[in-house]
């Protein structure tokens, strides 16, 4: 478990030394429960999308843990 770091001036999101990207799977600690979801990005910044399609804006200090990194698509 770690805490998110949002480097706003560079538009980067970090967890436990990993730079996160769209599609990465993490869990956020919300009201004493771990909620799984996917990291996403839009013109307003980074957010977390739950399996029920609830969006939560991400900010520095939120407790999180990494589930899996998105696979990069290889060129054909």
Sine and cosine of phi, psi and omega as CSV:
sin_phi,cos_phi,sin_psi,cos_psi,sin_omega,cos_omega
0.00,0.00,0.64,-0.77,0.04,-1.00
-0.61,-0.80,-0.27,-0.96,0.05,-1.00
-0.80,-0.60,0.61,-0.79,0.03,-1.00
-0.93,0.36,0.56,-0.83,0.15,-0.99
-0.82,-0.58,0.87,-0.49,-0.01,-1.00
-0.97,-0.26,0.95,-0.32,0.04,-1.00
-1.00,0.04,1.00,0.09,-0.14,-0.99
-0.88,0.48,-0.62,0.78,-0.06,-1.00
-0.90,0.43,-0.42,0.91,0.01,-1.00
-0.96,-0.29,-0.13,0.99,-0.02,-1.00
0.95,0.33,0.49,0.87,-0.07,-1.00
-0.94,-0.35,0.53,-0.85,0.04,-1.00
-0.83,-0.55,0.76,-0.65,-0.11,-0.99
-0.79,-0.61,0.59,-0.81,0.11,-0.99
-0.60,-0.80,0.85,-0.53,0.04,-1.00
0.79,0.61,0.63,0.78,0.04,-1.00
1.00,0.09,-0.06,1.00,0.03,-1.00
-0.98,-0.18,0.73,-0.68,0.16,-0.99
-0.98,0.18,0.84,-0.55,-0.02,-1.00
-1.00,0.09,0.44,-0.90,0.07,-1.00
-0.68,-0.74,0.18,-0.98,0.00,-1.00
-0.82,0.57,0.70,-0.72,0.05,-1.00
0.99,-0.11,-0.24,0.97,0.05,-1.00
-0.91,0.42,0.60,-0.80,0.00,-1.00
-0.98,-0.19,0.80,-0.59,0.04,-1.00
-0.70,-0.71,0.15,-0.99,0.18,-0.98
-0.85,-0.53,0.68,-0.73,0.08,-1.00
-0.96,-0.27,0.59,-0.81,0.08,-1.00
-1.00,0.04,0.94,-0.35,-0.04,-1.00
-0.78,-0.63,0.87,-0.49,0.02,-1.00
0.78,0.63,0.77,0.64,0.05,-1.00
0.89,0.45,0.39,0.92,0.07,-1.00
-0.71,-0.70,0.50,-0.86,0.07,-1.00
-1.00,-0.01,0.85,-0.53,-0.02,-1.00
-0.93,-0.36,0.85,-0.53,0.01,-1.00
-0.98,0.18,0.42,-0.91,0.05,-1.00
-0.01,-1.00,-0.15,-0.99,-0.10,-1.00
-0.85,-0.52,0.64,-0.77,0.07,-1.00
-0.98,0.20,0.71,-0.70,0.02,-1.00
-0.66,-0.75,0.26,-0.97,-0.03,-1.00
-0.61,-0.79,0.66,-0.75,0.11,-0.99
-0.66,-0.75,-0.18,-0.98,-0.07,-1.00
-0.90,0.45,-0.34,0.94,0.02,-1.00
-1.00,-0.02,-0.17,0.99,0.02,-1.00
0.79,-0.61,-0.36,-0.93,-0.06,-1.00
-1.00,0.06,0.59,-0.81,0.10,-0.99
-0.54,-0.84,0.21,-0.98,-0.04,-1.00
-0.91,-0.41,0.75,-0.66,-0.01,-1.00
-0.91,-0.42,0.89,-0.46,-0.01,-1.00
-0.97,0.24,0.23,-0.97,0.06,-1.00
-0.86,0.51,-0.40,0.91,0.04,-1.00
-1.00,0.02,0.19,0.98,0.03,-1.00
0.91,0.41,0.56,0.83,0.12,-0.99
-1.00,-0.07,0.81,-0.59,0.00,-1.00
-0.99,-0.10,0.72,-0.70,0.03,-1.00
-0.79,-0.61,0.84,-0.55,0.03,-1.00
-0.92,0.40,0.67,-0.75,-0.02,-1.00
-0.99,-0.13,0.58,-0.81,0.03,-1.00
-0.55,-0.83,0.28,-0.96,0.03,-1.00
-0.86,0.52,0.68,-0.73,0.10,-1.00
0.98,-0.20,-0.27,0.96,0.02,-1.00
-0.92,0.40,0.69,-0.72,0.04,-1.00
-0.96,0.27,0.73,-0.68,-0.03,-1.00
-0.46,-0.89,0.30,-0.95,0.15,-0.99
-0.62,-0.79,0.53,-0.85,-0.08,-1.00
-0.99,0.11,0.75,-0.67,0.09,-1.00
-0.99,-0.17,-0.80,0.60,0.03,-1.00
-0.33,-0.94,0.48,-0.88,0.06,-1.00
-1.00,0.00,0.57,-0.82,0.04,-1.00
-0.91,0.42,0.62,-0.79,0.05,-1.00
-0.99,0.17,0.68,-0.74,0.03,-1.00
-1.00,0.10,0.69,-0.72,0.01,-1.00
-0.98,0.21,0.80,-0.60,0.01,-1.00
-0.99,0.13,0.58,-0.82,0.02,-1.00
-0.91,0.42,0.56,-0.83,-0.02,-1.00
-0.98,0.19,0.00,0.00,0.00,0.00
